Amino acid sequence: MSSASAEKPEKPKTNLVLLAVYFAAWYALNVGYNIANKQVLNVFPLYATVAAAQLLAAWIWLLPQWAVGIRSVPKPSPSNMAALQKISLLHGFGYLVTV
């Protein structure tokens, strides 16, 4: 029996501490976002306008990065686009109604 066949395949190493830090950071930032959003909507109760302004701010942030080449422009394949169509529409609707 060779030594190569006796070895078990290596499992990918997952840094659970780093994963926990990322999850905690995401959760804390999400809570902060929701609190800030609620404060804005208490003063300016136009939900769709706030949602559109937030999406516009994201585009203003991303377009220069794509234009300069800091980030590469995503180029999904047709199969990826087909897989993402329904979920992206539902996500967008969910975003609009929960802002």
C-alpha positions in Angstrom: 0.0 0.0 0.0 1.5 3.4 -1.0 1.6 6.2 1.5 -0.3 8.5 -0.8 -3.4 6.3 -0.8 -3.3 5.9 3.0 -3.5 9.7 3.6 -6.9 11.3 4.1 -7.8 14.2 1.8 -7.1 17.5 3.5 -10.1 19.5 4.6 -10.1 23.2 3.8 -9.1 25.1 6.9 -11.7 27.6 8.0 -10.8 30.3 10.4 -13.8 30.3 12.6 -12.6 33.2 14.7 -12.3 35.4 11.6 -15.7 34.2 10.4 -17.2 35.1 13.8 -15.6 38.6 13.6 -17.1 39.1 10.2 -20.5 38.0 11.3 -20.4 40.2 14.4 -19.3 43.2 12.3 -22.0 42.6 9.7 -24.7 42.3 12.5 -23.5 45.5 14.3 -23.4 47.5 11.0 -26.8 46.2 10.1 -28.2 47.3 13.4 -26.6 50.7 13.0 -28.0 51.0 9.4 -31.5 50.1 10.6 -31.4 52.6 13.4 -30.2 55.4 11.2 -32.7 54.5 8.5 -35.5 54.6 11.1 -34.4 58.0 12.2 -34.3 59.3 8.7 -37.8 57.9 7.9 -39.2 59.5 11.1 -38.2 62.9 9.8 -38.7 62.2 6.1 -41.4 59.5 5.7 -41.1 58.9 2.0 -39.9 55.3 1.9 -39.5 54.9 -1.9 -37.6 58.2 -2.1 -35.2 57.2 0.6 -34.7 53.8 -1.0 -34.0 55.5 -4.4 -31.6 57.9 -2.8 -29.7 55.1 -1.1 -29.4 53.2 -4.4 -28.3 56.4 -6.2 -25.6 56.9 -3.6 -24.4 53.4 -4.2 -24.2 54.0 -7.9 -22.4 57.3 -7.3 -19.9 55.3 -5.2 -19.4 52.5 -7.7 -19.4 54.1 -11.1 -16.2 56.1 -10.6 -14.5 52.9 -9.2 -15.5 51.0 -12.3 -14.5 53.9 -14.6 -11.0 54.3 -13.1 -10.4 50.5 -12.8 -10.2 50.3 -9.0 -12.9 47.6 -9.2 -13.5 45.4 -12.2 -17.0 45.6 -13.7 -18.9 42.4 -13.0 -19.6 40.4 -16.1 -22.0 37.6 -15.1 -22.6 34.8 -17.6 -26.1 34.3 -19.1 -26.6 31.3 -16.8 -25.7 33.5 -13.8 -28.1 36.2 -14.9 -30.9 33.7 -15.3 -30.3 32.3 -11.8 -30.2 35.8 -10.3 -33.2 37.4 -12.1 -36.0 36.1 -9.7 -34.0 36.5 -6.5 -32.8 40.0 -7.5 -36.4 41.2 -8.2 -37.6 39.8 -4.9 -34.6 41.3 -3.1 -35.3 44.7 -4.7 -39.0 44.5 -3.8 -38.1 43.5 -0.2 -35.6 46.4 0.0 -38.2 48.8 -1.2 -40.9 47.7 1.3 -38.7 47.4 4.3 -36.8 50.8 4.0 
